[in-house]
């Protein structure tokens, strides 16, 4: 499955990863958006202050879109805006601080402000990127952590979707770009609650899109696998067994997709209004196909990998080298 080596709309060359596929075949078969594809479009990115969200903001700024950037930290958003304004006018970037786990009234107020931000032009794409990952075995995850993960990764995006829905229907257009996870496709040992939340997003937005297909409102569900975050000196926080912990830098991992490349692919999927896309290298990508077409075989592999990953987490290691875990499981299988 060769990956496309085509320049994106911003002119940046995706990093060369030795020709390995880094997304599903449907996405890789789609052309990059033309140079003027995003000019005049309004893109609201929720979770724009760092990591993938910041990469998405930079992508769309370089492409000439008008941006609404949201997160809880206005200070971090100001830094992202400075980068974006190297490519677009300051008036084309609006900062809208938002607590995604706040009450429904706050979400509805934010939605109305976003849709009115550019003289009532509305919003063409709402990007649901806010969230937090998990590195903890299911048996060790506290109820408080489970609740926090579900609130941030599932309840928050659903609440925002409900708040934007009447506004999208009224304007007769709108695409939800949902950053789910490959853990919604491939059950991920060490991320049970996170996987449940992302699978919930997948189910909700697929159902919603099916209901509104005749009214111009849709959803593109993007499922990234491991991304190369943490290599820029900015520590990444994830949920451990009892609260937030700092994840080790992962930017140098060859099996992690660069955030700029992931942003290119997500924007491509959004432009073509794909129902779903997967963004990952093998073996995660291969496991996705196994879970779709041969789920019994996929679960057999995961049951070999899962105990080793859970043990690694208990020992304070990430255990996220999927290829090494599969190799280890295969060796153990041969010995049995």
Secondary structure, DSSP 8 states (H G I E B T S, - for coil): --------TT-------TT---S-HHHHTS----TTTTTT-EEEEES-SSHHHHHHHHHHHHTT-EEEEE-S-HHHHHHHHHHHTTTS-GGGEEE----TTS-HHHHHHHHHHHHTTTTT---SEEEE-----B-S-GGG--HHHHHHHHIIIIIHHHHHHHHHHHHHHHHT-EEEEEE--GGGTS--TT-HHHHHHHHHHHHHHHHHHHHSTTTTEEEEEEEE--EE-STTS--EEEE-SSSEEEE---TT-TTSEEHHHHHHHHHHHHHTT-SEEEE--TTHHHHHHHHHH-HHHHHHHHHHHHHHHHHHHHTT-----HHHHHHHHHHHHHH-
